[in-house]
């Protein structure tokens, strides 16, 4: 998606402690508190894809993904989270 320049919103949904330990984010990503998804999800665009990631692509991003999908928001997770992104040699 990023390489094709497709319109996408990227959200970092790591727990606050994980985010505070490493403020590095994917290009153009915004941090959102996964514990408050109910509030901030209402402001998400409905006309473009939402991509979310957490620290390791596990329970946090899956919990947020389930909530977004239940609201008919087009969303998907980055498998392996920001850890996989960095392991692949990408910079945050």
C-alpha positions in Angstrom: 0.0 0.0 0.0 2.7 2.4 1.0 4.7 1.7 -2.1 1.7 2.2 -4.4 1.0 5.5 -2.8 -2.6 4.4 -2.0 -4.5 6.7 0.3 -4.0 5.2 3.7 -4.2 6.2 7.4 -1.6 4.6 9.5 -2.2 4.3 13.2 0.3 3.2 15.9 -1.8 1.5 18.6 0.9 0.4 20.9 0.2 0.5 24.6 1.3 3.8 26.1 4.2 2.2 27.9 5.5 0.6 24.7 5.1 3.9 22.8 6.9 5.8 25.6 9.8 3.4 25.5 10.3 3.9 21.8 8.7 7.0 20.1 9.7 5.7 16.7 6.7 5.4 14.4 6.2 4.3 10.8 6.2 7.1 8.3 3.1 9.3 8.6 1.7 7.3 11.5 -0.2 8.8 14.4 -0.2 7.2 17.9 -3.6 6.4 19.2 -4.3 5.0 22.7 -5.7 1.5 22.2 -7.6 1.7 25.5 -9.6 4.6 24.1 -10.5 3.3 20.6 -14.2 3.7 21.2 -13.7 7.5 21.3 -11.2 8.2 18.6 -12.5 5.6 16.1 -15.5 7.9 15.4 -13.2 10.5 13.8 -11.5 8.1 11.3 -12.0 8.6 7.6 -14.4 6.1 6.0 -13.1 6.7 2.5 -9.6 5.2 2.8 -8.0 2.2 4.3 -6.8 2.2 7.9 -3.6 0.3 8.7 -2.8 -0.3 12.4 0.2 -1.8 14.2 1.3 -2.4 17.7 4.6 -3.5 19.2 4.6 -7.1 17.9 1.3 -7.5 16.0 -0.5 -9.5 18.6 -3.4 -9.0 21.0 -3.4 -5.2 21.0 -3.7 -4.6 17.3 -6.1 -7.5 17.0 -8.3 -6.0 19.7 -8.3 -2.6 18.0 -8.9 -4.2 14.6 -11.9 -6.1 15.8 -13.4 -2.9 17.2 -12.8 -1.0 14.0 -14.2 -3.8 11.8 -17.3 -4.0 14.0 -17.9 -0.3 13.1 -17.6 -1.1 9.4 -14.2 0.8 9.2 -11.9 -0.6 6.6 -8.8 -1.7 8.5 -6.0 -4.2 8.6 -2.9 -4.9 10.8 0.7 -5.0 10.0 1.7 -8.5 10.7 4.5 -8.6 13.4 3.9 -5.0 14.3 6.7 -2.4 14.5 9.1 -5.1 15.6 8.7 -6.8 12.2 9.0 -3.5 10.4 12.3 -2.8 12.0 13.6 -6.4 11.5 12.8 -6.0 7.8 15.3 -3.1 7.8 12.8 -0.3 7.6 13.4 2.8 9.7 10.9 4.3 12.1 
